[in-house]
Amino acid sequence: MTDRYLGLPLDFWQPEFLRVPYPIWIFAFTALGLIVGSFLNVVIHRLPLGASVVSPPSHCPHCGRRIPLRFNLPVVSWLALRGRCAFCEHRISPRYLLVEVLTGGMFLANWLVFGREQPWIAVALCVLFSGFVAATFIDLEHLIIPDEITLGGAAVGFLFSAAVPALQGASDPLTAMKRSALGIVVGAGLVYAILRLGKVVFGRHRVTLPEGASILFQESGLVLPSGEVPYAEIFYRPSDAVRMHAQRLELSDRCYRDCSVELMLARQPAVLRIGGEEFSAEEEPYLRVETRRIELPREAMGLGDVKFMAAIGAFLGWQATVFSLFFSAVIGTVVAAALIAAGRQTLSGRIGYGPYIAAAAMTWVFGGRELTLRWLGF
């Protein structure tokens, strides 16, 4: 066994600060996780809005007052203020506390498992898991995973693999970068293939309406007898279209009977086809249709999930992406079944898939790899 790595003594790779007593590092990593969790709350709130996560400094979103340091301590401030703003006393969501505690717990778990023997792997995984927390809560609320997390995560994972080859199970940076690149390609490729297959198999959702029911197309969404469906949940790409056969169709200045209708709002410009005629949908302020059946587009997975899996592959390698793809399906099925049984989700309802991918990837890190290899007989 050599006492050198990349031509340098092993002591070079164990700087003085890593020789601090182990219990102190446990406390330090937990505290760091709580601080990072506090920052992730800012990311979760601002990133989907396109706002800067740096400026302005932390402030109450209700009264606008800047939050001083004494009221911005992770976990402690939320508990001391009983989940309310110190100035306007408006309620602060428990999500802020949950994100801080969850991130602190993840940092602690990483250090307990990897810190003593592989501290730089623990650091890399803390970065990855921070992305998981942000992606999970944004996807749950907005049904998107921003590119800053996915594409940025893929780039950071590739760089970490070069700096910490052991993250990819390699002994040199070149091999680690090759494995990271392969993980990006396999991860993104697998999910993209599922996305395309899902579009073919599950890409159309037919809704049957009662006799005499009408559909109103408003500025923000499609109003069905069961309620409004936002256009953002229907139109993802230019080819997505709402189709139906109208018994009666009303525009602001004319009517049609017994005609086919096709609406594509994601196109530029948006298109409305009525029978053999084509119009600009943006120029039609009013559209009401009487029909018995409407066909809506839907997705099995989104492009955000494709890029999210690429980021996981960049950090953990291609094997982790395969495991995460299949195990996330198991997690998602169990959770969806429970939500449907509880009446909190419909069978055709759209859900964020990112949290399940993140949970599966964490399972891989904390034992899924060993269990898989044992199951395969290696």
Contacts in CASP RR format, 6 or more apart in sequence:
PFRMAT RR
TARGET T0000
AUTHOR 0000-0000-0000
METHOD contacts of the structure
MODEL  1
MTDRYLGLPLDFWQPEFLRVPYPIWIFAFTALGLIVGSFLNVVIHRLPLG
ASVVSPPSHCPHCGRRIPLRFNLPVVSWLALRGRCAFCEHRISPRYLLVE
VLTGGMFLANWLVFGREQPWIAVALCVLFSGFVAATFIDLEHLIIPDEIT
LGGAAVGFLFSAAVPALQGASDPLTAMKRSALGIVVGAGLVYAILRLGKV
VFGRHRVTLPEGASILFQESGLVLPSGEVPYAEIFYRPSDAVRMHAQRLE
LSDRCYRDCSVELMLARQPAVLRIGGEEFSAEEEPYLRVETRRIELPREA
MGLGDVKFMAAIGAFLGWQATVFSLFFSAVIGTVVAAALIAAGRQTLSGR
IGYGPYIAAAAMTWVFGGRELTLRWLGF
3 9 0 8 1.000
3 10 0 8 1.000
4 10 0 8 1.000
5 13 0 8 1.000
6 172 0 8 1.000
18 119 0 8 1.000
20 28 0 8 1.000
22 116 0 8 1.000
25 111 0 8 1.000
25 115 0 8 1.000
26 108 0 8 1.000
26 111 0 8 1.000
26 112 0 8 1.000
29 107 0 8 1.000
29 108 0 8 1.000
29 110 0 8 1.000
29 111 0 8 1.000
29 122 0 8 1.000
29 126 0 8 1.000
30 104 0 8 1.000
30 105 0 8 1.000
30 107 0 8 1.000
30 108 0 8 1.000
30 111 0 8 1.000
32 104 0 8 1.000
32 107 0 8 1.000
32 126 0 8 1.000
33 100 0 8 1.000
33 103 0 8 1.000
33 104 0 8 1.000
33 105 0 8 1.000
33 106 0 8 1.000
33 107 0 8 1.000
33 108 0 8 1.000
33 126 0 8 1.000
34 74 0 8 1.000
34 75 0 8 1.000
34 100 0 8 1.000
34 101 0 8 1.000
34 103 0 8 1.000
34 104 0 8 1.000
35 74 0 8 1.000
36 103 0 8 1.000
36 104 0 8 1.000
36 107 0 8 1.000
36 126 0 8 1.000
36 130 0 8 1.000
37 74 0 8 1.000
37 99 0 8 1.000
37 100 0 8 1.000
37 102 0 8 1.000
37 103 0 8 1.000
37 104 0 8 1.000
37 130 0 8 1.000
37 133 0 8 1.000
38 72 0 8 1.000
38 74 0 8 1.000
38 100 0 8 1.000
39 53 0 8 1.000
40 99 0 8 1.000
40 103 0 8 1.000
40 130 0 8 1.000
40 131 0 8 1.000
40 133 0 8 1.000
40 134 0 8 1.000
41 95 0 8 1.000
41 96 0 8 1.000
41 99 0 8 1.000
41 100 0 8 1.000
42 53 0 8 1.000
42 58 0 8 1.000
43 53 0 8 1.000
43 134 0 8 1.000
44 95 0 8 1.000
44 99 0 8 1.000
44 134 0 8 1.000
44 137 0 8 1.000
44 138 0 8 1.000
44 141 0 8 1.000
45 61 0 8 1.000
46 52 0 8 1.000
46 53 0 8 1.000
47 53 0 8 1.000
47 134 0 8 1.000
47 138 0 8 1.000
47 146 0 8 1.000
47 148 0 8 1.000
47 149 0 8 1.000
48 138 0 8 1.000
48 141 0 8 1.000
48 142 0 8 1.000
48 144 0 8 1.000
48 146 0 8 1.000
56 66 0 8 1.000
57 66 0 8 1.000
57 67 0 8 1.000
58 66 0 8 1.000
58 67 0 8 1.000
58 72 0 8 1.000
59 65 0 8 1.000
59 66 0 8 1.000
59 67 0 8 1.000
60 67 0 8 1.000
60 85 0 8 1.000
60 87 0 8 1.000
60 88 0 8 1.000
60 90 0 8 1.000
62 85 0 8 1.000
62 88 0 8 1.000
62 90 0 8 1.000
63 85 0 8 1.000
63 87 0 8 1.000
63 88 0 8 1.000
63 90 0 8 1.000
65 85 0 8 1.000
65 87 0 8 1.000
65 88 0 8 1.000
67 86 0 8 1.000
70 77 0 8 1.000
71 77 0 8 1.000
71 81 0 8 1.000
71 86 0 8 1.000
74 100 0 8 1.000
75 97 0 8 1.000
75 100 0 8 1.000
75 101 0 8 1.000
78 92 0 8 1.000
78 96 0 8 1.000
78 97 0 8 1.000
78 100 0 8 1.000
79 97 0 8 1.000
81 92 0 8 1.000
83 91 0 8 1.000
83 92 0 8 1.000
83 94 0 8 1.000
83 97 0 8 1.000
84 90 0 8 1.000
84 91 0 8 1.000
84 92 0 8 1.000
85 92 0 8 1.000
95 137 0 8 1.000
99 133 0 8 1.000
99 137 0 8 1.000
102 133 0 8 1.000
103 129 0 8 1.000
103 130 0 8 1.000
103 133 0 8 1.000
106 126 0 8 1.000
106 129 0 8 1.000
106 130 0 8 1.000
106 132 0 8 1.000
106 133 0 8 1.000
107 126 0 8 1.000
107 129 0 8 1.000
109 366 0 8 1.000
110 122 0 8 1.000
110 125 0 8 1.000
110 126 0 8 1.000
110 129 0 8 1.000
111 119 0 8 1.000
111 122 0 8 1.000
113 122 0 8 1.000
113 366 0 8 1.000
114 121 0 8 1.000
114 122 0 8 1.000
114 125 0 8 1.000
115 121 0 8 1.000
115 122 0 8 1.000
118 166 0 8 1.000
120 163 0 8 1.000
120 164 0 8 1.000
120 166 0 8 1.000
120 167 0 8 1.000
121 164 0 8 1.000
121 166 0 8 1.000
121 167 0 8 1.000
123 164 0 8 1.000
124 157 0 8 1.000
124 160 0 8 1.000
124 164 0 8 1.000
124 167 0 8 1.000
124 315 0 8 1.000
125 315 0 8 1.000
125 365 0 8 1.000
127 156 0 8 1.000
127 157 0 8 1.000
127 160 0 8 1.000
128 153 0 8 1.000
128 157 0 8 1.000
128 311 0 8 1.000
128 312 0 8 1.000
128 315 0 8 1.000
128 316 0 8 1.000
128 361 0 8 1.000
129 362 0 8 1.000
131 149 0 8 1.000
131 153 0 8 1.000
132 358 0 8 1.000
132 361 0 8 1.000
132 362 0 8 1.000
134 149 0 8 1.000
135 145 0 8 1.000
135 149 0 8 1.000
135 150 0 8 1.000
135 308 0 8 1.000
135 354 0 8 1.000
135 355 0 8 1.000
135 358 0 8 1.000
136 354 0 8 1.000
136 355 0 8 1.000
136 358 0 8 1.000
138 144 0 8 1.000
138 145 0 8 1.000
138 146 0 8 1.000
138 149 0 8 1.000
139 145 0 8 1.000
139 352 0 8 1.000
139 353 0 8 1.000
139 354 0 8 1.000
139 355 0 8 1.000
140 352 0 8 1.000
140 355 0 8 1.000
143 233 0 8 1.000
143 350 0 8 1.000
143 351 0 8 1.000
143 352 0 8 1.000
144 304 0 8 1.000
145 304 0 8 1.000
145 305 0 8 1.000
145 307 0 8 1.000
145 308 0 8 1.000
145 354 0 8 1.000
147 307 0 8 1.000
149 308 0 8 1.000
149 311 0 8 1.000
150 304 0 8 1.000
150 307 0 8 1.000
150 308 0 8 1.000
150 310 0 8 1.000
150 311 0 8 1.000
151 307 0 8 1.000
151 310 0 8 1.000
151 311 0 8 1.000
152 311 0 8 1.000
153 311 0 8 1.000
153 314 0 8 1.000
153 315 0 8 1.000
154 184 0 8 1.000
154 307 0 8 1.000
154 310 0 8 1.000
154 311 0 8 1.000
154 313 0 8 1.000
154 314 0 8 1.000
155 314 0 8 1.000
156 314 0 8 1.000
157 180 0 8 1.000
157 311 0 8 1.000
157 314 0 8 1.000
157 315 0 8 1.000
158 177 0 8 1.000
158 180 0 8 1.000
158 181 0 8 1.000
158 184 0 8 1.000
158 314 0 8 1.000
160 167 0 8 1.000
160 315 0 8 1.000
161 167 0 8 1.000
161 168 0 8 1.000
161 170 0 8 1.000
161 173 0 8 1.000
161 176 0 8 1.000
161 177 0 8 1.000
161 179 0 8 1.000
161 180 0 8 1.000
161 314 0 8 1.000
161 315 0 8 1.000
162 173 0 8 1.000
162 176 0 8 1.000
162 177 0 8 1.000
162 180 0 8 1.000
163 173 0 8 1.000
164 176 0 8 1.000
165 171 0 8 1.000
165 172 0 8 1.000
165 173 0 8 1.000
165 175 0 8 1.000
165 176 0 8 1.000
167 176 0 8 1.000
167 315 0 8 1.000
167 316 0 8 1.000
168 175 0 8 1.000
168 176 0 8 1.000
168 179 0 8 1.000
168 180 0 8 1.000
168 317 0 8 1.000
169 176 0 8 1.000
169 179 0 8 1.000
170 176 0 8 1.000
170 179 0 8 1.000
179 317 0 8 1.000
179 318 0 8 1.000
180 313 0 8 1.000
180 314 0 8 1.000
180 315 0 8 1.000
180 317 0 8 1.000
181 314 0 8 1.000
182 317 0 8 1.000
182 318 0 8 1.000
183 310 0 8 1.000
183 313 0 8 1.000
183 314 0 8 1.000
183 316 0 8 1.000
183 317 0 8 1.000
183 318 0 8 1.000
183 320 0 8 1.000
183 321 0 8 1.000
184 310 0 8 1.000
184 311 0 8 1.000
184 313 0 8 1.000
184 314 0 8 1.000
185 310 0 8 1.000
185 318 0 8 1.000
186 313 0 8 1.000
186 317 0 8 1.000
186 318 0 8 1.000
186 321 0 8 1.000
186 322 0 8 1.000
187 309 0 8 1.000
187 310 0 8 1.000
187 312 0 8 1.000
187 313 0 8 1.000
187 318 0 8 1.000
187 321 0 8 1.000
187 322 0 8 1.000
187 325 0 8 1.000
188 306 0 8 1.000
188 307 0 8 1.000
188 309 0 8 1.000
188 310 0 8 1.000
189 306 0 8 1.000
189 309 0 8 1.000
190 309 0 8 1.000
190 321 0 8 1.000
190 322 0 8 1.000
190 325 0 8 1.000
191 301 0 8 1.000
191 305 0 8 1.000
191 306 0 8 1.000
191 308 0 8 1.000
191 309 0 8 1.000
191 325 0 8 1.000
192 306 0 8 1.000
194 300 0 8 1.000
194 301 0 8 1.000
194 325 0 8 1.000
195 299 0 8 1.000
195 300 0 8 1.000
195 301 0 8 1.000
195 302 0 8 1.000
195 303 0 8 1.000
195 305 0 8 1.000
195 306 0 8 1.000
197 300 0 8 1.000
198 299 0 8 1.000
198 300 0 8 1.000
198 301 0 8 1.000
199 299 0 8 1.000
199 300 0 8 1.000
201 300 0 8 1.000
202 298 0 8 1.000
202 300 0 8 1.000
203 297 0 8 1.000
203 298 0 8 1.000
203 299 0 8 1.000
203 300 0 8 1.000
204 295 0 8 1.000
204 296 0 8 1.000
204 297 0 8 1.000
204 298 0 8 1.000
205 295 0 8 1.000
205 296 0 8 1.000
205 297 0 8 1.000
205 298 0 8 1.000
205 348 0 8 1.000
206 293 0 8 1.000
206 294 0 8 1.000
206 295 0 8 1.000
206 296 0 8 1.000
207 224 0 8 1.000
207 293 0 8 1.000
207 294 0 8 1.000
207 295 0 8 1.000
207 296 0 8 1.000
208 292 0 8 1.000
208 293 0 8 1.000
209 215 0 8 1.000
209 224 0 8 1.000
209 225 0 8 1.000
209 291 0 8 1.000
209 292 0 8 1.000
209 293 0 8 1.000
209 294 0 8 1.000
210 225 0 8 1.000
211 292 0 8 1.000
212 247 0 8 1.000
212 290 0 8 1.000
212 292 0 8 1.000
213 225 0 8 1.000
213 290 0 8 1.000
213 291 0 8 1.000
213 292 0 8 1.000
214 288 0 8 1.000
214 289 0 8 1.000
214 290 0 8 1.000
214 291 0 8 1.000
215 222 0 8 1.000
215 223 0 8 1.000
215 224 0 8 1.000
215 244 0 8 1.000
215 288 0 8 1.000
215 289 0 8 1.000
215 290 0 8 1.000
215 291 0 8 1.000
215 294 0 8 1.000
216 222 0 8 1.000
216 223 0 8 1.000
216 287 0 8 1.000
216 288 0 8 1.000
217 223 0 8 1.000
217 263 0 8 1.000
217 287 0 8 1.000
217 288 0 8 1.000
217 289 0 8 1.000
218 228 0 8 1.000
220 228 0 8 1.000
220 230 0 8 1.000
220 231 0 8 1.000
221 228 0 8 1.000
221 229 0 8 1.000
221 230 0 8 1.000
221 231 0 8 1.000
222 228 0 8 1.000
222 229 0 8 1.000
222 231 0 8 1.000
222 234 0 8 1.000
222 242 0 8 1.000
223 229 0 8 1.000
224 294 0 8 1.000
229 296 0 8 1.000
231 265 0 8 1.000
233 350 0 8 1.000
234 240 0 8 1.000
234 242 0 8 1.000
234 265 0 8 1.000
234 296 0 8 1.000
234 297 0 8 1.000
234 298 0 8 1.000
235 264 0 8 1.000
235 265 0 8 1.000
235 266 0 8 1.000
235 297 0 8 1.000
236 266 0 8 1.000
236 297 0 8 1.000
236 299 0 8 1.000
236 302 0 8 1.000
237 266 0 8 1.000
238 264 0 8 1.000
238 266 0 8 1.000
238 267 0 8 1.000
238 268 0 8 1.000
239 264 0 8 1.000
239 266 0 8 1.000
240 264 0 8 1.000
240 266 0 8 1.000
240 297 0 8 1.000
241 262 0 8 1.000
241 263 0 8 1.000
241 264 0 8 1.000
241 297 0 8 1.000
242 261 0 8 1.000
242 262 0 8 1.000
242 263 0 8 1.000
242 264 0 8 1.000
242 294 0 8 1.000
242 295 0 8 1.000
242 296 0 8 1.000
242 297 0 8 1.000
243 260 0 8 1.000
243 261 0 8 1.000
243 262 0 8 1.000
243 263 0 8 1.000
243 294 0 8 1.000
243 295 0 8 1.000
244 260 0 8 1.000
244 261 0 8 1.000
244 289 0 8 1.000
244 291 0 8 1.000
244 293 0 8 1.000
244 294 0 8 1.000
244 295 0 8 1.000
245 258 0 8 1.000
245 259 0 8 1.000
245 260 0 8 1.000
245 261 0 8 1.000
245 291 0 8 1.000
245 292 0 8 1.000
245 293 0 8 1.000
246 256 0 8 1.000
246 257 0 8 1.000
246 258 0 8 1.000
246 259 0 8 1.000
246 260 0 8 1.000
246 261 0 8 1.000
246 274 0 8 1.000
246 289 0 8 1.000
246 290 0 8 1.000
246 291 0 8 1.000
247 257 0 8 1.000
247 258 0 8 1.000
247 290 0 8 1.000
247 291 0 8 1.000
247 292 0 8 1.000
248 255 0 8 1.000
248 256 0 8 1.000
248 257 0 8 1.000
248 289 0 8 1.000
248 290 0 8 1.000
249 255 0 8 1.000
249 256 0 8 1.000
249 257 0 8 1.000
249 259 0 8 1.000
249 261 0 8 1.000
249 274 0 8 1.000
249 287 0 8 1.000
249 288 0 8 1.000
249 289 0 8 1.000
249 290 0 8 1.000
250 286 0 8 1.000
250 287 0 8 1.000
250 288 0 8 1.000
250 289 0 8 1.000
251 284 0 8 1.000
251 286 0 8 1.000
251 287 0 8 1.000
252 284 0 8 1.000
252 285 0 8 1.000
252 286 0 8 1.000
256 274 0 8 1.000
256 275 0 8 1.000
259 274 0 8 1.000
259 275 0 8 1.000
260 273 0 8 1.000
260 274 0 8 1.000
260 275 0 8 1.000
261 272 0 8 1.000
261 273 0 8 1.000
261 274 0 8 1.000
261 275 0 8 1.000
261 289 0 8 1.000
261 291 0 8 1.000
262 271 0 8 1.000
262 272 0 8 1.000
262 273 0 8 1.000
263 270 0 8 1.000
263 271 0 8 1.000
263 272 0 8 1.000
263 273 0 8 1.000
263 281 0 8 1.000
264 270 0 8 1.000
264 271 0 8 1.000
264 272 0 8 1.000
264 281 0 8 1.000
265 281 0 8 1.000
269 280 0 8 1.000
269 281 0 8 1.000
269 282 0 8 1.000
270 280 0 8 1.000
270 281 0 8 1.000
270 282 0 8 1.000
271 278 0 8 1.000
271 279 0 8 1.000
271 280 0 8 1.000
271 281 0 8 1.000
272 278 0 8 1.000
272 279 0 8 1.000
272 280 0 8 1.000
272 281 0 8 1.000
272 284 0 8 1.000
272 287 0 8 1.000
273 279 0 8 1.000
298 348 0 8 1.000
298 350 0 8 1.000
299 350 0 8 1.000
301 353 0 8 1.000
302 353 0 8 1.000
305 353 0 8 1.000
305 354 0 8 1.000
305 357 0 8 1.000
308 354 0 8 1.000
308 357 0 8 1.000
308 358 0 8 1.000
309 321 0 8 1.000
309 324 0 8 1.000
309 325 0 8 1.000
309 357 0 8 1.000
312 320 0 8 1.000
312 321 0 8 1.000
312 324 0 8 1.000
312 357 0 8 1.000
312 361 0 8 1.000
313 320 0 8 1.000
313 321 0 8 1.000
316 361 0 8 1.000
316 364 0 8 1.000
316 365 0 8 1.000
319 369 0 8 1.000
319 372 0 8 1.000
320 361 0 8 1.000
320 364 0 8 1.000
320 365 0 8 1.000
320 369 0 8 1.000
323 360 0 8 1.000
323 363 0 8 1.000
323 364 0 8 1.000
323 368 0 8 1.000
323 369 0 8 1.000
323 372 0 8 1.000
324 357 0 8 1.000
324 360 0 8 1.000
324 361 0 8 1.000
324 364 0 8 1.000
325 357 0 8 1.000
325 360 0 8 1.000
326 360 0 8 1.000
327 360 0 8 1.000
327 363 0 8 1.000
327 364 0 8 1.000
328 353 0 8 1.000
328 354 0 8 1.000
328 356 0 8 1.000
328 357 0 8 1.000
328 359 0 8 1.000
328 360 0 8 1.000
329 356 0 8 1.000
331 356 0 8 1.000
331 359 0 8 1.000
331 360 0 8 1.000
332 353 0 8 1.000
332 356 0 8 1.000
335 356 0 8 1.000
336 345 0 8 1.000
336 351 0 8 1.000
339 345 0 8 1.000
340 346 0 8 1.000
340 347 0 8 1.000
345 351 0 8 1.000
364 372 0 8 1.000
END
